[in-house]
Amino acid sequence: MSKPFDRQLDRPTGPAPANRLRRIEPGMVLWLAVGAVLVFLVTCPLLRLASASLQDPQTGQLTLANYRDAYGSVRNLHALLNSLELGIGVALLSCVFGLPIAWANSRTDMPAKSFVRLLVLGAFVTPPYLSAISWILLAGPNSGWLNRAWMTLTGAGHGVFNIYSMPGLIVVVAATSYPYVFVFTNSALDLLSSEMEDAANILGAGIWRTAFRVTLPLVLPAILGGLIVTFLEAIALFGAPAMIALPARFHVASTQLWQFFDYPVRVEEAAAYCMPLLLITLLMVWLQRRLIRRKGFVAVTGKGGARRPIRLGRWRWVLLAHAVLVGAISVILPAVTLLQAAFTKAWARGLSLDNLTLGNFRYLLVEQTQAQQAIVNTLLYAAATAFASIALALMIAYMESRKLVRWSGALAYLCMTPFVIPGVVLAIGFYAAYAAPPLALYGTAMIVILAFTTRFLPIAYTSCAAGMLSIHPEMEEAVRILGGDRLTAIRKVLAPVLKRSLAGTWILVFIPAARELSVAIFLVGPNTRVISVMLFDLSEEGNFELLAALGVILLVVSVGIAALGWRMIGRDFMLRSH
């Protein structure tokens, strides 16, 4: 008696499965695939890194021996402490370099602002390892140009500068990191009106008291953001520390990680050693957000108020001198030194007509097949990274802004996760996840492009998400009413409207991808070397002339791409994606 009743209860009350499948948009398969790709790029390497740190390399069983081996060595602990010292020093010096320039550029009548912004852009596109090479030629003990000039002028028997030291390393890294402080602070200052500064002046506050008590506290979250980014960049760098710290006989965390990849490769121990870097990064980001939340900063007048430049009188020339001095340290002196070494037969002989040559460039561009391959690889990998990261970021930003799937917010969070992952940690995660069979991607172009795409995905997503907020969904609805699907709306509406913003994003991804070393040094093989890795190899050989020429080629490409963005999108294309 109960069987018919039971069968009636079991009968489905909603649409049949086939009908439900028909109701699913064809584009839904694409959204699911995009989510799967993002999880594959971001989550898998981190999970594999964590599991490898707890895995016995011989038996595969769970163990804490990797952590004991990684932190049982005093040398490894010193390297980690040196990284913290480097990060703190770079963050503070970057603030000293960049904060006055940002304030003067945005709020005052300092002259030559366009020239100053050009110097900042030059520092942004200069790779830290190229700056390190230049400063080795400038401030090497007793042989650098500055030391030789000092000995000639004073008659001293030794130079006064020593680049092979922790202070020397801090100056070199800060010289290429301070643009982050400038960009973050300048962007925030441009949004503030002058009303509160005017009120402070009416109450008797002078220029400097107003700046320190009113203006800068209002943009403190932006300043903290710049400091956090410079700190994280410094502790994750490999090239500049390898070129300066190793000859100085001290290690930082990134160079110590490189030691784990000497034969025999100790991936599990390297994974265990990576964990503090990841935890420190997460702690810094959490601290920044907590400080901002507790302070409760608010831009009172927003964009509506007027901004009037502060008249500094004679002080404007002091600020200009500071900006030019920072530009000389970060751009002018390194560029002149690099060019001199690139066009000479022997850089130690100085600048003379009989020492000038184009042979270094001819050798690299015509005769040296490895250099030619490295140049081609660099351009291809950087371009592929820019296209891939923008395509993925645009799709995720569209899914999140239009709430196409329930878990789109989690995907947006995953897009920003690589921001808090140091490059060396990400590289070792990719090595642990994809180097071994069945994928066996180590040394291939695929693993380099995938790692680069993951590394710079936050840049692309930030820009794409901001662009999505400026486009009303009604434009896409019009396309769908006329019979188009969401993919057609993206292709016909969103992409054309956002093309200038996407072009700027492409440039902002291409430039750091073309100069990336911290990730590439762990993942490239003999046939996939890029310019940054070849520069590092040449530095170990001591061939400064060829090294400088190859560095000039990389700079010409980077500056050319940046100049194209400046011309097509405007001088503020750097600021629009931050």
C-alpha positions as CSV (number, residue, x, y, z in Angstrom):
1,M,0.0,0.0,0.0
2,S,2.8,2.4,0.7
3,K,4.8,1.8,-2.5
4,P,2.8,4.1,-4.9
5,F,2.9,6.8,-2.2
6,D,6.7,6.5,-1.9
7,R,7.1,6.7,-5.6
8,Q,5.1,9.8,-5.7
9,L,7.3,11.5,-3.0
10,D,10.4,10.5,-4.9
11,R,9.1,12.1,-8.1
12,P,11.0,15.4,-8.8
13,T,8.8,18.5,-8.5
14,G,11.1,21.0,-10.3
15,P,12.2,21.1,-14.0
16,A,13.7,18.0,-15.4
17,P,17.6,17.7,-15.4
18,A,17.6,18.1,-19.2
19,N,15.5,21.2,-18.9
20,R,17.8,22.7,-16.2
21,L,20.8,22.1,-18.5
22,R,19.0,23.9,-21.3
23,R,18.5,26.9,-19.1
24,I,22.2,27.2,-18.3
25,E,23.8,29.9,-20.5
26,P,26.6,28.6,-22.8
27,G,28.8,31.3,-21.2
28,M,28.4,29.7,-17.8
29,V,30.8,27.0,-18.8
30,L,33.3,29.7,-19.5
31,W,32.8,31.3,-16.1
32,L,33.4,27.9,-14.4
33,A,36.5,27.4,-16.5
34,V,37.8,30.9,-15.6
35,G,37.3,30.1,-11.9
36,A,39.1,26.7,-12.3
37,V,42.1,28.4,-14.0
38,L,42.4,30.9,-11.2
39,V,42.3,28.2,-8.5
40,F,44.9,26.3,-10.5
41,L,47.2,29.3,-10.7
42,V,46.9,30.6,-7.2
43,T,45.8,27.9,-4.8
44,C,47.6,24.8,-6.1
45,P,51.2,26.2,-5.8
46,L,50.5,27.4,-2.2
47,L,48.9,24.1,-1.2
48,R,51.8,22.2,-2.7
49,L,54.3,24.4,-1.0
50,A,52.6,23.9,2.4
51,S,52.4,20.1,1.9
52,A,56.1,19.9,0.7
53,S,57.3,21.7,3.8
54,L,55.7,18.9,5.9
55,Q,56.8,16.0,3.6
56,D,59.8,13.7,4.1
57,P,61.7,13.7,0.8
58,Q,62.5,10.0,1.1
59,T,59.4,8.4,2.4
60,G,56.7,11.0,1.6
61,Q,55.4,10.8,5.2
62,L,54.5,13.9,7.3
63,T,57.3,15.3,9.3
64,L,58.6,18.5,10.9
65,A,62.2,17.7,10.1
66,N,62.2,20.2,7.2
67,Y,61.5,23.1,9.6
68,R,64.1,21.8,12.0
69,D,66.7,21.7,9.2
70,A,65.7,25.1,7.8
71,Y,65.8,26.9,11.2
72,G,68.3,24.8,13.0
73,S,71.1,26.6,11.1
74,V,72.3,29.9,12.5
75,R,73.2,31.0,9.0
76,N,69.6,30.6,7.8
77,L,68.3,32.5,10.8
78,H,70.8,35.4,10.1
79,A,69.6,35.5,6.5
80,L,66.0,35.9,7.6
81,L,67.0,38.7,10.0
82,N,69.0,40.4,7.3
83,S,65.9,40.4,5.1
84,L,63.9,42.1,7.8
85,E,66.6,44.7,8.3
86,L,66.8,45.2,4.5
87,G,63.0,45.6,4.3
88,I,62.7,48.1,7.1
89,G,65.7,50.1,5.9
90,V,64.3,50.3,2.3
91,A,60.8,51.2,3.5
92,L,62.2,54.1,5.7
93,L,64.6,55.4,3.1
94,S,62.0,55.2,0.3
95,C,59.8,57.3,2.5
96,V,62.6,59.9,2.9
97,F,63.1,59.8,-0.9
98,G,59.5,59.8,-2.1
99,L,57.3,61.5,0.4
100,P,58.8,65.1,0.0
101,I,58.7,64.7,-3.8
102,A,55.1,63.6,-3.7
103,W,54.0,66.4,-1.4
104,A,56.0,69.0,-3.4
105,N,54.6,67.7,-6.7
106,S,51.0,67.7,-5.7
107,R,50.6,70.6,-3.2
108,T,53.3,73.2,-3.9
109,D,54.6,75.5,-6.6
110,M,57.9,73.6,-7.0
111,P,59.3,74.2,-10.5
112,A,60.1,71.5,-13.1
113,K,57.4,69.1,-12.0
114,S,57.3,67.4,-15.4
115,F,61.1,66.7,-15.2
116,V,60.7,65.4,-11.7
117,R,57.9,63.0,-12.7
118,L,60.0,61.8,-15.6
119,L,62.8,61.0,-13.1
120,V,60.3,59.0,-11.0
121,L,59.1,57.2,-14.0
122,G,62.8,56.4,-14.9
123,A,63.3,54.9,-11.4
124,F,60.1,52.9,-11.8
125,V,61.3,51.2,-15.1
126,T,64.8,50.6,-13.9
127,P,65.2,47.0,-12.6
128,P,66.9,46.9,-9.1
129,Y,69.6,44.5,-10.4
130,L,70.6,47.0,-13.1
131,S,70.8,49.7,-10.5
132,A,72.9,47.4,-8.4
133,I,75.3,46.8,-11.4
134,S,75.6,50.5,-12.0
135,W,76.4,51.2,-8.4
136,I,78.9,48.5,-8.3
137,L,80.7,50.4,-11.0
138,L,80.2,53.7,-9.2
139,A,80.9,52.8,-5.6
140,G,82.9,49.5,-5.7
141,P,85.7,49.7,-3.1
142,N,88.7,51.5,-4.5
143,S,87.7,50.8,-8.1
144,G,84.3,52.6,-8.5
145,W,84.2,55.9,-10.2
146,L,83.2,57.8,-7.1
147,N,85.9,56.3,-5.0
148,R,88.6,56.9,-7.7
149,A,87.4,60.5,-7.9
150,W,87.6,60.9,-4.2
151,M,91.1,59.4,-4.0
152,T,92.2,61.7,-6.9
153,L,90.8,64.9,-5.3
154,T,91.9,64.1,-1.7
155,G,95.0,62.0,-2.2
156,A,93.6,59.4,0.1
157,G,94.8,55.8,-0.2
158,H,91.3,54.3,-0.2
159,G,87.8,55.2,-1.2
160,V,85.0,56.5,1.0
161,F,82.1,54.4,-0.4
162,N,81.6,50.7,-0.1
163,I,78.6,49.4,-2.0
164,Y,79.3,45.8,-0.7
165,S,77.5,46.4,2.6
166,M,74.0,46.4,4.1
167,P,73.7,50.3,3.9
168,G,74.8,50.1,0.3
169,L,72.2,47.5,-0.5
170,I,69.5,49.5,1.2
171,V,70.3,52.6,-0.8
172,V,70.4,50.7,-4.1
173,V,67.0,49.0,-3.5
174,A,65.4,52.1,-2.1
175,A,66.5,54.1,-5.2
176,T,64.2,51.9,-7.3
177,S,61.4,51.4,-4.7
178,Y,60.6,54.9,-3.7
179,P,58.3,55.4,-6.8
180,Y,55.7,53.2,-4.9
181,V,55.6,55.7,-2.0
182,F,55.4,58.6,-4.5
183,V,52.6,57.0,-6.5
184,F,50.5,56.1,-3.5
185,T,51.0,59.4,-1.7
186,N,50.7,61.6,-4.8
187,S,47.4,59.9,-5.8
188,A,45.9,60.5,-2.4
189,L,47.1,64.1,-2.2
190,D,45.5,64.9,-5.5
191,L,42.1,64.0,-4.1
192,L,42.3,66.5,-1.2
193,S,41.1,70.0,-1.4
194,S,43.0,72.9,0.2
195,E,40.2,73.8,2.6
196,M,41.6,72.2,5.7
197,E,45.1,73.6,4.9
198,D,43.6,77.1,4.5
199,A,41.8,76.7,7.9
200,A,45.1,75.7,9.5
201,N,46.9,78.8,8.0
202,I,44.1,81.1,9.2
203,L,44.6,79.7,12.7
204,G,48.3,80.6,12.5
205,A,50.0,77.4,11.4
206,G,52.9,77.7,9.0
207,I,53.6,75.7,5.9
208,W,55.6,72.9,7.5
209,R,53.3,72.6,10.6
210,T,50.3,72.4,8.3
211,A,52.0,69.8,6.1
212,F,53.0,67.6,9.1
213,R,49.9,68.1,11.3
214,V,47.1,68.3,8.7
215,T,48.0,67.2,5.1
216,L,50.1,64.2,5.7
217,P,47.9,62.6,8.4
218,L,45.0,62.8,6.0
219,V,46.9,60.6,3.5
220,L,48.6,58.4,6.1
221,P,46.8,55.2,4.8
222,A,48.3,55.8,1.4
223,I,51.7,56.4,2.9
224,L,51.4,53.2,4.9
225,G,50.4,51.4,1.7
226,G,53.5,52.6,0.0
227,L,55.7,51.6,2.9
228,I,54.1,48.1,3.0
229,V,54.7,47.6,-0.7
230,T,58.3,48.7,-0.6
231,F,59.0,46.5,2.4
232,L,57.5,43.5,0.7
233,E,59.3,44.2,-2.5
234,A,62.6,44.4,-0.7
235,I,62.4,41.2,1.2
236,A,61.4,39.3,-2.0
237,L,64.2,40.7,-4.2
238,F,66.8,38.3,-5.5
239,G,69.0,40.1,-8.1
240,A,70.3,43.2,-6.2
241,P,71.0,41.2,-3.0
242,A,72.7,38.5,-5.0
243,M,75.0,41.0,-6.7
244,I,75.8,43.0,-3.5
245,A,75.2,40.8,-0.5
246,L,77.0,37.7,-1.7
247,P,80.3,39.5,-2.4
248,A,79.9,41.2,0.9
249,R,79.7,37.7,2.5
250,F,76.2,37.9,4.0
251,H,72.9,36.4,2.9
252,V,69.3,37.5,2.8
253,A,66.3,35.1,2.7
254,S,66.1,35.1,-1.1
255,T,69.7,34.3,-1.7
256,Q,69.6,31.7,1.1
257,L,66.7,30.1,-0.8
258,W,68.8,30.0,-3.9
259,Q,71.3,27.8,-1.9
260,F,68.7,25.2,-1.4
261,F,68.6,24.7,-5.2
262,D,72.3,23.7,-5.4
263,Y,72.7,20.0,-6.1
264,P,71.1,18.1,-4.5
265,V,68.0,20.2,-4.7
266,R,66.2,20.5,-1.3
267,V,62.7,21.6,-2.3
268,E,61.1,20.5,1.0
269,E,63.5,22.4,3.1
270,A,63.2,25.4,0.8
271,A,59.4,25.2,1.2
272,A,59.7,25.2,5.0
273,Y,62.1,28.2,4.8
274,C,59.5,30.1,2.7
275,M,56.8,30.0,5.3
276,P,58.0,32.8,7.5
277,L,58.3,35.1,4.5
278,L,54.7,34.3,3.7
279,L,53.6,34.8,7.3
280,I,55.5,38.1,7.6
281,T,53.8,39.3,4.4
282,L,50.3,38.4,5.7
283,L,51.1,40.0,9.0
284,M,52.1,43.3,7.4
285,V,49.0,43.5,5.3
286,W,46.8,42.7,8.3
287,L,48.7,45.4,10.3
288,Q,48.1,48.0,7.6
289,R,44.4,47.4,7.5
290,R,44.1,47.4,11.3
291,L,45.9,50.7,11.6
292,I,43.8,52.3,9.0
293,R,40.6,51.0,10.6
294,R,41.5,52.2,14.0
295,K,42.5,55.6,12.8
296,G,39.4,56.1,10.8
297,F,40.8,58.4,8.2
298,V,38.3,60.2,6.0
299,A,38.8,62.5,3.0
300,V,36.4,65.3,4.2
301,T,35.9,67.3,1.0
302,G,36.8,64.7,-1.6
303,K,37.1,65.7,-5.3
304,G,34.7,68.6,-5.0
305,G,37.0,71.1,-3.3
306,A,39.5,73.3,-5.0
307,R,43.3,72.8,-4.7
308,R,45.6,75.8,-4.6
309,P,49.4,75.3,-4.8
310,I,51.2,76.3,-1.7
311,R,53.8,79.0,-2.3
312,L,57.1,78.0,-0.8
313,G,59.3,80.9,-1.7
314,R,63.0,79.9,-1.5
315,W,62.1,76.5,-0.1
316,R,60.8,75.4,-3.5
317,W,64.4,75.3,-4.8
318,V,65.4,73.1,-1.8
319,L,62.6,70.6,-2.6
320,L,63.6,70.7,-6.3
321,A,67.3,70.0,-5.2
322,H,66.1,67.1,-3.1
323,A,64.1,65.7,-6.1
324,V,67.0,66.1,-8.5
325,L,69.4,64.5,-5.9
326,V,67.1,61.5,-5.6
327,G,66.8,61.3,-9.3
328,A,70.5,61.4,-9.7
329,I,70.9,58.5,-7.3
330,S,68.2,56.4,-8.8
331,V,68.3,57.3,-12.5
332,I,71.0,59.8,-13.8
333,L,74.2,58.4,-12.3
334,P,73.2,54.7,-12.9
335,A,72.1,55.4,-16.5
336,V,75.3,57.4,-17.4
337,T,77.5,54.7,-15.8
338,L,75.6,51.9,-17.6
339,L,75.9,53.7,-21.0
340,Q,79.6,54.3,-20.5
341,A,80.3,50.7,-19.7
342,A,78.1,49.5,-22.6
343,F,79.9,51.5,-25.3
344,T,83.5,50.9,-24.1
345,K,86.0,48.1,-24.7
346,A,87.0,48.1,-21.0
347,W,85.0,50.2,-18.5
348,A,88.0,50.6,-16.2
349,R,89.9,52.6,-18.8
350,G,87.4,55.4,-18.5
351,L,85.7,57.5,-21.3
352,S,88.0,58.1,-24.3
353,L,87.6,57.9,-28.0
354,D,89.9,55.0,-28.5
355,N,87.9,53.1,-25.8
356,L,84.5,53.6,-27.5
357,T,83.0,50.7,-29.4
358,L,79.7,49.3,-30.7
359,G,81.2,45.8,-30.5
360,N,79.3,44.8,-27.3
361,F,75.9,45.4,-29.0
362,R,77.0,43.8,-32.2
363,Y,78.1,40.7,-30.3
364,L,74.8,40.5,-28.4
365,L,72.5,41.2,-31.3
366,V,74.3,39.5,-34.1
367,E,76.9,36.9,-32.9
368,Q,75.6,35.6,-29.5
369,T,72.7,33.3,-30.2
370,Q,72.0,32.8,-26.5
371,A,71.6,36.6,-26.0
372,Q,69.3,36.8,-29.0
373,Q,67.2,33.9,-27.7
374,A,67.0,35.6,-24.2
375,I,65.8,38.9,-25.8
376,V,63.2,37.1,-27.8
377,N,62.1,35.0,-24.8
378,T,61.8,38.1,-22.7
379,L,59.6,40.0,-25.1
380,L,57.4,36.9,-25.8
381,Y,57.0,36.0,-22.2
382,A,56.2,39.5,-21.0
383,A,53.7,40.1,-23.8
384,A,52.0,36.7,-23.2
385,T,51.9,37.5,-19.5
386,A,50.3,40.9,-20.1
387,F,47.6,39.4,-22.4
388,A,46.9,36.4,-20.2
389,S,46.7,38.4,-16.9
390,I,44.4,41.0,-18.5
391,A,42.1,38.4,-20.0
392,L,41.8,36.5,-16.8
393,A,41.4,39.7,-14.6
394,L,38.8,41.1,-17.0
395,M,36.7,38.0,-16.8
396,I,36.9,37.8,-13.0
397,A,36.2,41.5,-12.6
398,Y,33.1,41.1,-14.9
399,M,31.9,38.1,-12.9
400,E,32.4,39.9,-9.6
401,S,30.8,43.2,-10.7
402,R,27.8,41.6,-12.3
403,K,27.4,38.8,-9.6
404,L,27.2,36.1,-12.2
405,V,28.1,33.3,-9.8
406,R,27.6,33.0,-6.1
407,W,31.3,32.7,-5.4
408,S,32.5,35.6,-7.5
409,G,33.7,37.5,-4.4
410,A,36.0,34.6,-3.5
411,L,37.5,34.7,-7.0
412,A,38.1,38.4,-6.7
413,Y,39.9,37.8,-3.4
414,L,42.0,35.1,-5.1
415,C,43.0,37.6,-7.8
416,M,44.6,39.8,-5.2
417,T,46.2,37.0,-3.2
418,P,49.5,37.0,-5.2
419,F,50.0,40.6,-4.0
420,V,50.9,39.2,-0.5
421,I,53.0,36.3,-1.9
422,P,56.7,37.2,-2.3
423,G,58.0,36.3,-5.7
424,V,60.5,33.8,-4.5
425,V,57.8,32.0,-2.5
426,L,55.6,31.9,-5.5
427,A,58.4,30.5,-7.7
428,I,59.2,27.7,-5.3
429,G,55.5,26.9,-5.0
430,F,55.3,26.6,-8.8
431,Y,58.4,24.5,-8.8
432,A,57.0,22.2,-6.1
433,A,53.6,21.9,-7.9
434,Y,54.5,21.6,-11.5
435,A,58.1,20.7,-11.9
436,A,57.7,17.0,-11.3
437,P,55.7,14.5,-13.4
438,P,53.0,14.2,-14.6
439,L,53.1,17.8,-15.8
440,A,56.9,18.2,-15.7
441,L,56.8,21.9,-16.7
442,Y,60.2,22.9,-15.2
443,G,62.4,24.7,-17.7
444,T,59.5,25.3,-20.2
445,A,58.0,28.5,-21.4
446,M,54.6,27.5,-20.0
447,I,55.7,27.4,-16.4
448,V,57.4,30.8,-16.7
449,I,54.4,32.5,-18.3
450,L,52.0,30.9,-15.8
451,A,54.1,32.0,-12.9
452,F,54.5,35.6,-14.3
453,T,50.7,35.7,-14.9
454,T,50.0,34.8,-11.3
455,R,52.6,37.2,-10.0
456,F,51.2,40.2,-11.8
457,L,47.5,39.3,-11.8
458,P,46.7,41.8,-8.9
459,I,47.9,44.7,-11.1
460,A,45.6,43.7,-14.0
461,Y,42.7,42.9,-11.7
462,T,42.9,46.3,-9.8
463,S,42.7,48.2,-13.1
464,C,39.9,46.0,-14.6
465,A,37.8,46.1,-11.5
466,A,38.1,49.9,-11.4
467,G,37.1,50.1,-15.1
468,M,34.0,47.9,-14.5
469,L,32.7,50.3,-11.9
470,S,32.6,53.0,-14.5
471,I,30.3,51.1,-16.9
472,H,26.6,50.8,-16.2
473,P,25.1,47.4,-16.9
474,E,22.4,49.0,-19.1
475,M,24.9,49.1,-21.9
476,E,25.3,45.3,-21.8
477,E,21.5,44.8,-21.4
478,A,21.0,46.6,-24.7
479,V,23.2,44.1,-26.4
480,R,21.4,41.2,-24.9
481,I,18.0,42.6,-25.8
482,L,19.2,42.7,-29.4
483,G,20.1,39.0,-29.2
484,G,23.7,39.0,-28.1
485,D,25.1,37.1,-25.2
486,R,27.4,38.2,-22.4
487,L,30.5,37.3,-24.4
488,T,29.3,39.5,-27.2
489,A,28.6,42.3,-24.7
490,I,32.2,42.0,-23.4
491,R,33.7,42.0,-26.9
492,K,31.5,44.7,-28.4
493,V,30.9,47.0,-25.5
494,L,33.2,46.5,-22.5
495,A,36.5,46.0,-24.3
496,P,36.1,49.1,-26.7
497,V,35.1,51.3,-23.8
498,L,37.9,50.1,-21.6
499,K,40.6,50.0,-24.3
500,R,42.6,52.9,-23.0
501,S,42.6,51.6,-19.5
502,L,43.4,48.1,-20.7
503,A,46.3,49.5,-22.8
504,G,47.7,51.1,-19.7
505,T,47.3,47.9,-17.7
506,W,49.1,46.0,-20.4
507,I,52.1,48.3,-20.1
508,L,52.1,48.1,-16.3
509,V,52.2,44.3,-16.5
510,F,54.6,44.1,-19.4
511,I,57.3,46.3,-17.8
512,P,57.7,44.4,-14.5
513,A,57.3,41.0,-16.3
514,A,60.2,41.9,-18.7
515,R,62.5,42.6,-15.9
516,E,61.3,40.0,-13.4
517,L,64.2,38.0,-11.9
518,S,63.0,36.6,-8.5
519,V,60.6,34.2,-10.2
520,A,62.5,33.5,-13.3
521,I,65.8,32.5,-11.6
522,F,64.1,29.5,-10.1
523,L,62.0,28.4,-13.1
524,V,63.9,29.0,-16.4
525,G,65.9,26.3,-18.2
526,P,68.7,26.4,-20.7
527,N,66.3,27.2,-23.6
528,T,64.0,29.6,-21.7
529,R,66.5,32.0,-20.3
530,V,65.4,35.7,-20.2
531,I,67.4,38.9,-20.1
532,S,67.2,39.2,-16.3
533,V,68.7,35.7,-15.8
534,M,71.4,36.3,-18.4
535,L,72.3,39.5,-16.7
536,F,72.7,37.7,-13.4
537,D,74.9,35.0,-15.2
538,L,77.1,37.7,-16.7
539,S,77.5,39.5,-13.4
540,E,78.9,36.2,-11.9
541,E,81.4,36.1,-14.8
542,G,82.4,39.7,-14.2
543,N,81.8,40.7,-17.8
544,F,80.5,44.2,-17.1
545,E,80.8,45.5,-20.7
546,L,78.4,42.9,-22.2
547,L,76.3,43.0,-19.0
548,A,75.9,46.8,-19.4
549,A,75.0,46.5,-23.1
550,L,72.4,43.9,-22.4
551,G,71.0,46.0,-19.6
552,V,70.8,49.0,-22.0
553,I,68.8,46.9,-24.4
554,L,66.3,46.0,-21.6
555,L,66.1,49.6,-20.5
556,V,65.4,50.8,-24.1
557,V,62.6,48.3,-24.4
558,S,61.1,49.3,-21.0
559,V,61.5,53.0,-21.6
560,G,60.0,52.7,-25.1
561,I,57.0,50.9,-23.8
562,A,56.5,53.4,-21.0
563,A,56.9,56.3,-23.4
564,L,54.2,54.8,-25.6
565,G,51.9,54.6,-22.6
566,W,52.7,58.2,-21.7
567,R,51.9,59.3,-25.2
568,M,48.8,57.2,-25.8
569,I,47.2,57.3,-22.4
570,G,48.7,60.4,-20.7
571,R,51.4,61.0,-18.2
572,D,49.3,59.7,-15.3
573,F,48.8,56.2,-16.7
574,M,51.0,54.9,-13.9
575,L,48.6,56.3,-11.3
576,R,45.4,55.0,-12.8
577,S,46.1,51.4,-11.8
578,H,47.0,52.0,-8.2
